[in-house]
């Protein structure tokens, strides 16, 4: 199973919106075939493993990190393929969380007389598919917010200078984080201030770039929150061909929309009394197509997502620098009057990234503030 999990991890940057799955087939204690799901629409892990086994599967055991599928989609059912191959035992890390198919693959295997064991490596399999599992279990995408700050919690000097607070290793790590998410949200203030492209830059993926071709990287859909339709046609965002969704309350001028490239779409929504976009409805709409959403935004928008209880994971890159009391704050949050109302976090991971520290936090109790 450990080998199957390692194989599954190879698809972390290429399989979206499908889960990461690995499969190993063993006969008399020897691995005869292995494979992993590489991209949506392509063969599943079990198919690759069976192909490599070249018929040496009668009486074999299959180790799979996720329950084999039992339905006809873009590919035939993997459970049926294992049955036809003569596999007599299947070890599954975890049952598929999709309520429409959960347990059906197991049932199909057991009906064919195959011994099925479930649970070996389940936690590791969950960690490989956090976004997929979260959406299947809650109906909403898993939302992660990326922040970077100095030791004293500042993101920039008083004059706005922020390049670079964190080191190159952290910036490469952010590229890998982008590559693992289906959608990337930012705000108009960030775009106007930094003029970013917000793409995954293959050359900045570090060691990963040696094993992952640039054309195989799935670029996240870039979502720009621009309530008052201020995004200029000259923004560098438009220069990259990956999809862009512009979300606004006001409408853009027809002359502006005529200059948009074909990969740009516009969602116009009703604002609240202050003309702001309803963030909760935005997450719900993006969750229809995406398992995981990343937020890279300024202090106000980042704080709004946290205040409204919409963030599942916070990733903080902390630089060993001090920017001073007049520096710009990390996030702008509500003024809490009771400690019980403040967001509670659990430290999930802490590690050195170059000269910086990366803290990964999970929200235990999301904020009670919902001022939209």
C-alpha positions as CSV (number, residue, x, y, z in Angstrom):
1,X,0.0,0.0,0.0
2,X,2.9,2.4,0.7
3,X,4.0,2.0,-2.9
4,X,0.5,2.6,-4.1
5,X,0.3,5.8,-2.1
6,X,3.7,7.0,-3.5
7,X,2.3,6.4,-7.0
8,X,-0.9,8.3,-6.2
9,X,1.1,11.3,-5.1
10,X,2.6,11.6,-8.6
11,X,-0.7,12.8,-9.9
12,X,-1.2,15.6,-7.4
13,X,-0.6,18.3,-10.0
14,X,-2.3,16.7,-13.1
15,X,-5.5,14.8,-12.1
16,X,-7.9,17.7,-11.2
17,X,-10.8,17.5,-10.8
18,X,-10.3,13.8,-10.3
19,X,-8.8,12.3,-7.1
20,X,-5.3,11.0,-6.8
21,X,-5.2,7.2,-7.0
22,X,-2.5,4.6,-7.1
23,X,-2.6,0.9,-7.6
24,X,-0.2,-2.0,-7.1
25,X,-0.8,-5.6,-8.1
26,X,1.0,-8.3,-6.3
27,X,1.3,-12.0,-7.1
28,X,3.0,-14.4,-4.7
29,X,4.7,-11.5,-2.9
30,X,6.1,-9.9,-6.1
31,X,4.8,-6.7,-7.7
32,X,3.7,-7.6,-11.2
33,X,2.0,-4.3,-12.1
34,X,1.5,-0.8,-10.9
35,X,0.1,2.5,-12.0
36,X,-1.5,5.8,-11.0
37,X,-4.2,8.0,-12.4
38,X,-2.5,10.7,-14.4
39,X,-5.2,13.0,-15.7
40,X,-9.0,13.4,-15.9
41,X,-10.4,11.4,-18.9
42,X,-7.4,9.1,-18.9
43,X,-7.1,5.5,-17.7
44,X,-7.5,5.0,-14.0
45,X,-4.7,3.6,-11.8
46,X,-6.1,0.1,-11.9
47,X,-6.0,0.0,-15.7
48,X,-2.4,1.0,-15.8
49,X,-1.5,-1.6,-13.2
50,X,-3.4,-4.3,-15.1
51,X,-1.7,-3.4,-18.4
52,X,1.7,-3.6,-16.8
53,X,0.9,-7.0,-15.2
54,X,0.4,-8.4,-18.7
55,X,-2.0,-11.1,-17.6
56,X,-0.1,-12.2,-14.5
57,X,-3.2,-11.4,-12.4
58,X,-5.0,-14.8,-11.7
59,X,-5.1,-15.1,-7.9
60,X,-3.3,-11.8,-7.4
61,X,-3.9,-9.1,-4.8
62,X,-4.6,-5.5,-5.8
63,X,-3.7,-2.6,-3.5
64,X,-5.7,0.5,-4.3
65,X,-5.7,3.9,-2.5
66,X,-9.4,4.6,-3.3
67,X,-12.3,2.3,-3.9
68,X,-12.4,1.1,-7.5
69,X,-15.2,2.7,-9.5
70,X,-18.3,0.7,-10.4
71,X,-19.9,3.0,-13.0
72,X,-19.4,3.8,-16.7
73,X,-18.1,7.3,-17.1
74,X,-15.3,8.5,-19.4
75,X,-13.7,5.1,-18.6
76,X,-15.2,1.6,-17.9
77,X,-15.6,0.4,-14.3
78,X,-12.3,-0.5,-12.6
79,X,-14.0,-3.0,-10.3
80,X,-15.2,-5.0,-13.3
81,X,-11.7,-4.9,-14.8
82,X,-10.2,-6.4,-11.6
83,X,-12.9,-9.1,-11.6
84,X,-12.2,-10.0,-15.2
85,X,-8.5,-10.1,-14.5
86,X,-8.9,-12.9,-11.9
87,X,-7.8,-10.8,-8.9
88,X,-8.9,-12.6,-5.7
89,X,-8.2,-10.0,-3.1
90,X,-8.4,-6.2,-3.1
91,X,-7.0,-4.0,-0.3
92,X,-8.6,-0.5,-0.4
93,X,-7.3,2.4,1.6
94,X,-10.6,4.1,1.7
95,X,-14.1,4.0,0.3
96,X,-15.0,6.6,-2.3
97,X,-16.7,9.5,-0.4
98,X,-18.9,10.3,-3.4
99,X,-22.4,9.5,-2.0
100,X,-23.6,8.5,-5.4
101,X,-21.0,5.7,-5.7
102,X,-19.7,5.0,-2.2
103,X,-19.5,1.3,-1.5
104,X,-20.7,0.2,-4.9
105,X,-17.3,-0.9,-6.1
106,X,-16.8,-2.9,-2.9
107,X,-20.2,-4.5,-3.3
108,X,-19.4,-5.5,-6.9
109,X,-16.1,-7.0,-5.9
110,X,-17.6,-9.0,-3.0
111,X,-20.5,-10.2,-5.2
112,X,-17.8,-11.7,-7.5
113,X,-16.3,-13.6,-4.6
114,X,-13.3,-11.3,-4.1
115,X,-12.0,-10.7,-0.6
116,X,-12.0,-7.0,0.2
117,X,-10.1,-5.4,3.0
118,X,-10.6,-1.7,3.8
119,X,-8.6,0.8,5.8
120,X,-4.9,0.2,5.3
121,X,-3.3,3.6,4.6
122,X,-6.6,5.5,4.9
123,X,-5.2,8.6,6.5
124,X,-2.4,8.9,3.9
125,X,-5.0,8.6,1.2
126,X,-7.1,11.3,2.8
127,X,-4.2,13.7,2.9
128,X,-3.7,13.2,-0.8
129,X,-7.2,14.1,-1.6
130,X,-8.3,16.7,0.9
131,X,-10.1,18.9,-1.6
132,X,-11.9,16.1,-3.3
133,X,-13.0,14.6,0.0
134,X,-14.1,18.0,1.5
135,X,-16.3,18.7,-1.5
136,X,-17.8,15.2,-1.5
137,X,-18.6,15.4,2.2
138,X,-19.8,19.0,2.5
139,X,-20.7,20.1,-1.1
140,X,-18.2,22.9,-0.9
141,X,-14.7,23.3,-2.1
142,X,-11.9,23.3,0.4
143,X,-10.7,26.9,0.8
144,X,-7.1,27.6,1.6
145,X,-5.7,31.1,2.2
146,X,-2.0,31.9,1.6
147,X,-0.4,34.7,3.7
148,X,3.1,35.9,4.1
149,X,4.4,38.1,6.9
150,X,7.3,39.3,9.0
151,X,7.9,38.2,12.6
152,X,5.8,41.1,13.8
153,X,2.9,40.3,11.5
154,X,3.4,42.8,8.7
155,X,3.2,42.2,5.0
156,X,4.9,45.4,3.8
157,X,6.7,48.5,5.0
158,X,4.6,51.6,5.6
159,X,5.4,52.8,2.0
160,X,4.1,49.5,0.5
161,X,7.5,47.9,-0.3
162,X,7.2,44.1,0.1
163,X,9.6,42.5,-2.4
164,X,10.8,40.4,-1.1
165,X,9.8,39.6,2.5
166,X,10.1,35.8,2.1
167,X,12.9,33.9,0.4
168,X,13.0,32.2,-3.0
169,X,12.3,28.8,-1.5
170,X,9.0,30.0,-0.1
171,X,8.0,31.6,-3.4
172,X,8.6,28.3,-5.2
173,X,6.5,26.6,-2.5
174,X,3.7,29.0,-3.3
175,X,3.9,28.0,-7.0
176,X,3.4,24.4,-6.0
177,X,0.5,25.4,-3.8
178,X,-1.1,27.2,-6.7
179,X,-0.7,24.1,-8.9
180,X,-2.7,22.0,-6.4
181,X,-5.8,24.2,-6.5
182,X,-8.5,24.4,-9.1
183,X,-9.3,28.1,-8.6
184,X,-7.3,31.1,-7.3
185,X,-9.1,34.1,-5.9
186,X,-7.6,37.6,-5.6
187,X,-9.0,41.1,-5.2
188,X,-8.9,44.2,-7.5
189,X,-6.6,46.0,-5.0
190,X,-3.9,43.3,-5.3
191,X,-4.2,43.4,-9.1
192,X,-4.0,47.2,-9.3
193,X,-1.0,47.3,-6.8
194,X,1.1,44.4,-8.1
195,X,-0.2,43.7,-11.6
196,X,0.4,39.9,-11.2
197,X,-0.3,37.1,-13.7
198,X,-1.3,34.7,-10.9
199,X,-0.2,31.7,-13.0
200,X,1.8,28.6,-12.0
201,X,5.3,29.4,-13.4
202,X,6.8,26.0,-14.3
203,X,10.4,27.3,-14.1
204,X,9.8,28.2,-10.5
205,X,8.5,24.8,-9.3
206,X,12.0,23.7,-8.2
207,X,12.7,20.0,-8.3
208,X,9.1,19.3,-9.4
209,X,9.8,20.9,-12.8
210,X,12.3,18.1,-13.6
211,X,9.5,15.5,-13.4
212,X,6.5,17.5,-14.6
213,X,6.2,18.9,-18.1
214,X,5.0,22.4,-18.4
215,X,2.1,21.4,-20.6
216,X,0.9,18.9,-17.9
217,X,0.5,21.6,-15.3
218,X,-3.1,22.4,-14.7
219,X,-3.4,26.2,-14.3
220,X,-5.9,27.3,-11.8
221,X,-8.9,29.4,-12.9
222,X,-8.0,33.0,-11.8
223,X,-11.0,34.7,-10.1
224,X,-10.7,38.5,-9.6
225,X,-13.2,40.2,-7.3
226,X,-13.8,43.6,-8.8
227,X,-17.0,45.0,-7.3
228,X,-16.9,48.3,-9.1
229,X,-15.5,47.0,-12.4
230,X,-12.2,48.8,-12.2
231,X,-9.9,46.2,-13.8
232,X,-8.0,47.9,-16.7
233,X,-7.7,46.1,-20.1
234,X,-3.9,46.5,-19.8
235,X,-3.7,44.2,-16.8
236,X,-1.0,41.5,-17.1
237,X,-3.6,38.9,-16.1
238,X,-4.9,38.9,-19.6
239,X,-1.5,38.0,-21.1
240,X,-1.7,34.4,-19.8
241,X,-4.1,32.0,-21.6
242,X,-5.5,30.2,-18.6
243,X,-9.2,31.0,-17.7
244,X,-10.1,34.2,-15.9
245,X,-13.4,34.9,-14.1
246,X,-14.1,38.6,-13.3
247,X,-16.7,39.0,-10.6
248,X,-18.3,42.4,-10.1
249,X,-21.4,44.2,-8.9
250,X,-21.2,47.1,-11.4
251,X,-20.9,46.3,-15.1
252,X,-17.9,46.9,-17.3
253,X,-18.2,49.3,-20.2
254,X,-18.9,47.6,-23.5
255,X,-15.7,49.0,-24.9
256,X,-13.8,47.3,-22.1
257,X,-15.4,43.9,-22.6
258,X,-14.8,44.0,-26.3
259,X,-11.0,44.0,-25.6
260,X,-11.2,40.9,-23.4
261,X,-9.5,37.7,-24.7
262,X,-11.7,34.7,-25.3
263,X,-10.5,33.0,-22.0
264,X,-12.2,35.8,-19.9
265,X,-15.7,35.3,-18.5
266,X,-17.8,37.7,-16.4
267,X,-20.0,36.9,-13.4
268,X,-22.1,39.9,-12.4
269,X,-23.8,39.6,-9.0
270,X,-26.0,41.5,-6.6
271,X,-24.0,43.3,-3.9
272,X,-24.9,44.0,-0.3
273,X,-25.8,47.4,1.1
274,X,-22.2,48.5,0.8
275,X,-21.8,47.2,-2.8
276,X,-19.7,44.2,-1.8
277,X,-19.7,40.8,-3.4
278,X,-21.3,38.0,-1.4
279,X,-18.3,35.8,-0.7
280,X,-20.3,32.8,0.5
281,X,-22.4,32.7,-2.7
282,X,-19.1,33.0,-4.7
283,X,-17.6,30.0,-2.9
284,X,-20.8,28.0,-3.5
285,X,-20.8,28.8,-7.2
286,X,-17.1,27.9,-7.6
287,X,-17.7,24.7,-5.7
288,X,-19.8,23.4,-8.6
289,X,-16.7,22.8,-10.6
290,X,-13.8,22.9,-8.2
291,X,-12.6,20.8,-5.2
292,X,-10.1,23.3,-3.9
293,X,-9.8,27.1,-3.9
294,X,-6.8,29.2,-3.0
295,X,-7.0,32.8,-1.9
296,X,-4.1,35.2,-2.5
297,X,-5.4,38.6,-1.5
298,X,-4.7,41.8,0.5
299,X,-5.5,42.4,4.2
300,X,-9.1,43.5,3.7
301,X,-10.3,40.7,1.4
302,X,-8.3,38.0,3.3
303,X,-9.9,39.2,6.5
304,X,-13.4,39.2,5.1
305,X,-13.0,35.5,4.1
306,X,-11.8,34.6,7.5
307,X,-14.4,36.7,9.3
308,X,-17.2,35.0,7.4
309,X,-16.0,31.5,8.2
310,X,-15.2,30.6,4.7
311,X,-11.6,29.4,5.2
312,X,-10.7,25.8,6.0
313,X,-6.9,26.1,5.9
314,X,-4.5,29.0,6.5
315,X,-0.9,28.7,5.2
316,X,1.4,31.3,6.6
317,X,4.9,31.9,5.4
318,X,6.8,33.8,8.2
319,X,10.0,35.6,7.3
320,X,12.7,36.2,9.8
321,X,12.3,39.9,9.4
322,X,10.9,42.8,11.5
323,X,9.1,45.5,9.5
324,X,8.1,47.8,12.4
325,X,4.8,49.1,13.9
326,X,3.9,51.2,10.9
327,X,4.1,48.3,8.5
328,X,1.0,47.0,6.8
329,X,-1.1,44.5,8.7
330,X,-1.4,40.8,7.7
331,X,-5.3,40.8,7.7
332,X,-8.0,43.2,8.7
333,X,-10.5,41.4,10.9
334,X,-13.6,42.4,12.9
335,X,-13.1,43.9,16.3
336,X,-13.9,40.9,18.6
337,X,-15.3,41.7,22.0
338,X,-15.4,38.1,23.2
339,X,-12.7,35.5,23.0
340,X,-15.2,32.8,22.2
341,X,-16.1,34.6,19.0
342,X,-12.5,34.6,17.6
343,X,-11.5,32.0,15.0
344,X,-9.8,29.0,16.6
345,X,-7.0,27.2,14.7
346,X,-5.1,24.0,15.1
347,X,-1.5,23.8,14.0
348,X,-1.4,21.0,11.4
349,X,2.2,21.4,10.2
350,X,5.3,23.6,10.8
351,X,8.4,23.4,8.8
352,X,11.4,25.4,7.5
353,X,11.2,26.5,3.9
354,X,14.6,27.9,3.3
355,X,15.2,30.7,5.8
356,X,11.4,31.1,6.4
357,X,8.9,29.1,8.4
358,X,5.7,27.7,7.0
359,X,2.8,27.3,9.3
360,X,-0.3,25.3,8.2
361,X,-3.4,25.9,10.3
362,X,-6.8,24.3,10.2
363,X,-9.8,26.2,11.4
364,X,-11.6,24.4,14.3
365,X,-14.4,26.9,14.8
366,X,-15.1,29.4,12.1
367,X,-15.9,32.9,13.0
368,X,-19.4,33.9,14.0
369,X,-19.1,37.2,12.2
370,X,-21.0,37.1,8.9
371,X,-21.1,40.8,7.9
372,X,-21.2,40.6,4.2
